[in-house]
Amino acid sequence: MNSPCYNWDRSSWLSSKEYFQELSNQLIEFLDITEDKKILDVGCGRGHLLETLALNLNLINQPVGVEPVKHDDFIPQNIKIFHSPVNSFLNENNSQFDLVILKQVLHLLTLEERKNFYHDIKNHINEDAYIVFIHMNDQTEIPLFPLMENKLNQSLKTHQLLLDELTDNFHLIKFENFNFNVKISLEEYLEMIRNRYMTVLLDLKEKEIEEGIDFIKNNYPNQLVFQDTLTIKVFN
């Protein structure tokens, strides 16, 4: 697995109750998720999405998350998180699922890990199960500095590769966008950049981060207002 991003769902709109409430509501309606569904979230982070789904649906079966990074700063309720690579989890468990969520995680797996995942997950899903691939929309409004934008554009190009892989293994049924309206102060957003909240920031040098922060300070207002858009693609 490539380097995980520790801070993507920590202390920002990406960890807010409003964000996960809106995403949960849309997924429940779009996928017609009912209380009896068995849910697996691959690369679940701190478990915010699973926890919100569990509370909204009063799920009969405790939803399961797989996350190699153990986050001691947040203890989710009503869900079970396994701290291991996803392929290890699949090899060591015989659970069956109706819904598998892949939210901004596939690009962190190596090609070999993804091949193993596509093969192994088929033994862990029920006949009518959904595989839900959620990724950043290519037309993002998120504030960027030039190097960050360049690296993000390179990352976004992998979406088509991942989509091709999924299409080779499953059937694309439908898709739609999730739009979240963000209002955040410039200082809060700059702190997110310092914390390298995106995977594209992980390998940047401190000098490159500071130069990027200076660029955003000089090119964006003190109060940021923009739309964060994800694309939801559903396979079975």
C-alpha positions as CSV (number, residue, x, y, z in Angstrom):
1,M,0.0,0.0,0.0
2,N,1.2,3.5,-0.8
3,S,1.7,6.1,1.9
4,P,-1.6,6.7,3.8
5,C,-2.9,10.2,4.5
6,Y,-3.3,10.5,8.3
7,N,-5.1,13.9,8.3
8,W,-7.7,13.7,5.5
9,D,-10.7,13.3,7.8
10,R,-9.3,15.2,10.8
11,S,-10.5,18.7,12.0
12,S,-11.9,20.0,8.7
13,W,-15.1,20.0,6.6
14,L,-13.9,16.5,5.6
15,S,-14.6,15.3,9.2
16,S,-17.6,17.5,10.0
17,K,-20.9,16.0,11.0
18,E,-22.6,18.0,8.3
19,Y,-20.4,16.5,5.6
20,F,-21.0,12.9,6.5
21,Q,-24.6,13.5,7.2
22,E,-25.2,14.8,3.7
23,L,-23.1,12.1,2.1
24,S,-24.8,9.4,4.2
25,N,-28.3,10.7,3.3
26,Q,-27.4,10.7,-0.4
27,L,-26.0,7.2,-0.3
28,I,-29.0,5.9,1.5
29,E,-31.3,7.3,-1.1
30,F,-29.2,6.6,-4.2
31,L,-28.4,3.0,-3.2
32,D,-31.7,2.3,-1.3
33,I,-29.7,1.1,1.7
34,T,-32.0,-0.6,4.3
35,E,-31.4,-1.6,7.9
36,D,-30.6,-5.2,7.1
37,K,-27.6,-4.5,4.8
38,K,-24.2,-5.7,5.7
39,I,-21.7,-2.9,4.9
40,L,-17.9,-2.9,4.4
41,D,-15.9,0.4,4.2
42,V,-12.4,-0.1,2.8
43,G,-9.9,2.5,4.0
44,C,-12.5,3.9,6.4
45,G,-10.2,6.4,8.1
46,R,-11.6,7.3,11.5
47,G,-15.0,5.6,10.6
48,H,-17.0,8.8,10.3
49,L,-19.1,7.6,7.3
50,L,-19.8,4.2,8.7
51,E,-20.8,5.6,12.0
52,T,-23.2,8.1,10.4
53,L,-24.7,5.3,8.3
54,A,-25.1,3.1,11.3
55,L,-26.9,5.8,13.3
56,N,-29.1,6.9,10.4
57,L,-30.2,3.4,9.5
58,N,-30.2,1.7,12.9
59,L,-28.4,-1.2,11.1
60,I,-29.2,-4.7,12.3
61,N,-25.7,-5.9,11.4
62,Q,-22.7,-4.0,12.8
63,P,-20.9,-2.3,9.8
64,V,-17.3,-3.1,9.3
65,G,-14.4,-0.9,8.3
66,V,-10.9,-1.8,7.3
67,E,-8.1,0.7,8.0
68,P,-4.4,0.0,8.2
69,V,-3.8,3.2,10.2
70,K,-4.9,3.2,13.9
71,H,-6.3,6.6,14.9
72,D,-6.2,6.9,18.7
73,D,-7.8,10.4,18.6
74,F,-11.3,9.2,17.7
75,I,-13.3,6.2,18.9
76,P,-16.3,5.5,16.7
77,Q,-19.5,4.0,18.0
78,N,-21.7,1.2,16.7
79,I,-19.1,0.0,14.1
80,K,-16.1,-2.4,14.0
81,I,-12.8,-1.4,12.5
82,F,-10.1,-3.9,11.6
83,H,-6.6,-2.4,11.5
84,S,-5.0,-4.4,8.7
85,P,-4.5,-4.2,5.0
86,V,-7.7,-5.0,3.2
87,N,-6.4,-8.2,1.5
88,S,-5.3,-9.6,4.8
89,F,-8.7,-8.9,6.2
90,L,-10.4,-10.7,3.3
91,N,-8.1,-13.7,3.6
92,E,-8.7,-14.0,7.4
93,N,-12.5,-13.5,7.4
94,N,-15.4,-15.2,5.7
95,S,-17.9,-12.4,6.1
96,Q,-20.4,-11.6,3.3
97,F,-21.4,-8.1,2.4
98,D,-24.2,-6.3,0.6
99,L,-22.4,-3.0,0.2
100,V,-18.7,-2.3,-0.2
101,I,-17.6,1.3,-0.1
102,L,-14.3,2.4,-1.7
103,K,-14.1,6.1,-0.9
104,Q,-10.9,7.7,-2.2
105,V,-8.8,4.7,-1.4
106,L,-8.1,2.5,-4.5
107,H,-5.3,4.8,-5.7
108,L,-3.5,4.1,-2.4
109,L,-3.3,0.4,-3.3
110,T,-0.6,-1.0,-5.5
111,L,-1.6,-2.6,-8.8
112,E,-0.9,-6.1,-7.3
113,E,-3.0,-5.2,-4.2
114,R,-5.8,-4.0,-6.4
115,K,-5.7,-7.2,-8.5
116,N,-5.9,-9.3,-5.3
117,F,-8.7,-7.2,-4.0
118,Y,-10.8,-7.5,-7.1
119,H,-10.3,-11.3,-7.0
120,D,-10.9,-11.7,-3.3
121,I,-13.8,-9.4,-2.8
122,K,-15.9,-11.5,-5.1
123,N,-15.9,-14.2,-2.5
124,H,-17.2,-11.8,0.1
125,I,-20.2,-10.2,-1.5
126,N,-23.7,-11.4,-2.0
127,E,-25.3,-11.8,-5.4
128,D,-26.9,-8.4,-5.5
129,A,-24.2,-6.5,-3.7
130,Y,-23.0,-3.1,-4.7
131,I,-19.4,-2.0,-5.0
132,V,-19.4,1.8,-4.6
133,F,-16.4,3.7,-6.0
134,I,-16.2,7.3,-4.7
135,H,-13.6,9.7,-6.0
136,M,-12.8,13.4,-6.3
137,N,-14.5,15.0,-9.3
138,D,-12.1,16.1,-12.0
139,Q,-13.6,19.6,-12.0
140,T,-12.6,20.5,-8.4
141,E,-13.1,23.9,-6.9
142,I,-10.7,23.2,-4.0
143,P,-8.1,26.0,-3.6
144,L,-4.8,24.9,-5.0
145,F,-1.3,26.2,-5.5
146,P,0.5,25.4,-8.8
147,L,2.6,22.4,-7.6
148,M,-0.4,21.0,-5.7
149,E,-2.6,21.4,-8.8
150,N,0.0,19.7,-11.0
151,K,0.3,16.7,-8.7
152,L,-3.5,16.6,-8.2
153,N,-4.1,16.5,-12.0
154,Q,-1.6,13.6,-12.3
155,S,-3.5,11.8,-9.6
156,L,-6.9,12.5,-11.2
157,K,-5.7,10.8,-14.4
158,T,-5.6,7.5,-12.4
159,H,-9.3,7.6,-12.0
160,Q,-9.8,6.4,-15.6
161,L,-7.3,3.6,-15.0
162,L,-9.2,2.6,-11.8
163,L,-12.5,2.8,-13.5
164,D,-11.2,0.5,-16.3
165,E,-10.1,-2.0,-13.8
166,L,-13.4,-2.0,-12.0
167,T,-15.3,-2.2,-15.3
168,D,-13.2,-5.3,-16.2
169,N,-14.3,-7.0,-13.0
170,F,-17.8,-5.7,-12.3
171,H,-20.7,-4.0,-14.1
172,L,-21.2,-0.3,-13.9
173,I,-24.8,0.4,-13.0
174,K,-25.1,4.1,-12.4
175,F,-23.4,7.2,-11.1
176,E,-24.0,10.7,-9.7
177,N,-22.2,13.5,-8.0
178,F,-22.1,14.5,-4.4
179,N,-21.7,18.3,-3.8
180,F,-20.8,19.8,-0.4
181,N,-20.8,23.5,0.1
182,V,-17.7,24.5,2.0
183,K,-17.2,27.7,4.0
184,I,-13.8,27.8,5.8
185,S,-11.4,30.6,6.9
186,L,-8.2,31.0,5.0
187,E,-6.1,30.3,8.1
188,E,-8.0,27.0,8.8
189,Y,-7.4,25.9,5.2
190,L,-3.7,26.8,5.4
191,E,-3.4,24.7,8.5
192,M,-4.9,21.7,6.6
193,I,-2.2,22.2,4.0
194,R,0.5,22.3,6.7
195,N,-1.0,19.0,7.9
196,R,-0.9,17.6,4.4
197,Y,-4.5,16.7,4.3
198,M,-4.3,15.4,0.7
199,T,-2.1,12.5,-0.5
200,V,-0.6,14.7,-3.2
201,L,0.9,16.8,-0.4
202,L,2.7,14.0,1.4
203,D,5.9,14.0,-0.6
204,L,6.4,17.7,-0.9
205,K,9.3,19.4,0.9
206,E,8.7,21.8,3.7
207,K,9.9,24.7,1.5
208,E,7.4,23.7,-1.2
209,I,4.6,23.6,1.3
210,E,5.5,27.1,2.6
211,E,5.8,28.5,-0.9
212,G,2.4,27.0,-1.7
213,I,0.9,28.6,1.4
214,D,2.3,32.0,0.4
215,F,0.7,31.5,-3.0
216,I,-2.7,30.8,-1.6
217,K,-2.4,33.7,0.9
218,N,-1.8,36.0,-2.0
219,N,-4.5,34.7,-4.3
220,Y,-7.5,33.8,-2.2
221,P,-9.7,35.8,0.2
222,N,-9.7,35.4,4.0
223,Q,-13.0,33.5,3.8
224,L,-13.1,30.6,1.4
225,V,-16.4,29.5,-0.2
226,F,-16.4,26.6,-2.7
227,Q,-18.0,23.3,-3.6
228,D,-16.3,20.0,-2.9
229,T,-17.5,17.5,-5.4
230,L,-17.2,13.7,-5.3
231,T,-18.4,11.3,-8.0
232,I,-20.2,8.1,-6.9
233,K,-20.0,5.2,-9.3
234,V,-22.0,2.0,-8.5
235,F,-21.0,-1.5,-9.7
236,N,-22.2,-5.0,-9.0
